[in-house]
Amino acid sequence: MNEIYEAIKRSAIRIKEAIEFDDTGYSDQTNSTGDTQLKLDIKSDLIIEEEFAKVPSIKEIVSEEKEDKTPLHANGTYSVGYDPLDGSSLIDVNLSVGSIFGIYEGGYAGSNLKAAVYVVYGPRVELVIAQEDVKLYRLNKKGEFVFIQTIVLKEKGKLNATGATQMGWEARHKKMIDAIFQDGYRLRYSGGMVPDLHQILLKGGGLFSYPATTDAPKGKLRMIFEVFPFAFVYEKANGEAIDGQRRILDLSPAHPHDATPCLFGSKTEIARVKKCYE
Ligand code: AFP
């Protein structure tokens, strides 16, 4: 597993360079869900594929930026699903973005996750690894990721990150979100799930939601590349992740690019969501 973490660290340093200096414009290509790809999306995907190709324990990879899976090493143990540059549409407005990795063994069901990693490209570059617990690392001047702290969520938080188009929210969801704000929670939503979920983890807790909407009943965020890895991180950090009723890590996609409604948070907030969605 460590050789996979090292490959992610090498990728993060190269992607950081690309974000800082490369062209942030759109390419003439689209990904499998019809999104026009940024040149940085394609470059980040290539960088990660190059680094993973050097890791014999990786049998196969699947990227949000590609339709199909890519076989790597026939005798490999793990399959890695990843979003090379999540929130990339925020780069040209200079907001934080991220890379997300799920390390699976035996298929892409939530229950097959063995570890999850994400990188935040913000004022500083930080990397979080979840295996038995959740550890935060920060990139230093020498190009090393230095251990900072173990992350543990409190039982109850104070932040509320509310995704998806509000006019498409179900009435019960809107009522719940309004009540949470009435209880004094502060709005924190940048439109980038990596920095938004990272902030809630580091600031002790709260709720991130990207629910089903009338125009997107399955939500927007993809299970294998985005939702399962963060559900794994949140659970290992003493939090929870559900789709409204079901535990996210009990889900299994029928297609690699399947999406699901998702709510991540501290135990108190998720209990409130479960009550709302009963
Ligand atoms: P992009 O990668 O297309 O910028 O989308 C970012 C994202 O996948 C996730 O990071 C955000 O939480 C969510 O989509 C933002 O979606 P809305 O723009 O619908 O709020």
Residues whose N, C-alpha, C, O or C-beta is under 5 A from the ligand:
A	BS01	AFP	L85 D86 G87 S88 S89 L90 G163 A164 G191 G192 M193 V194
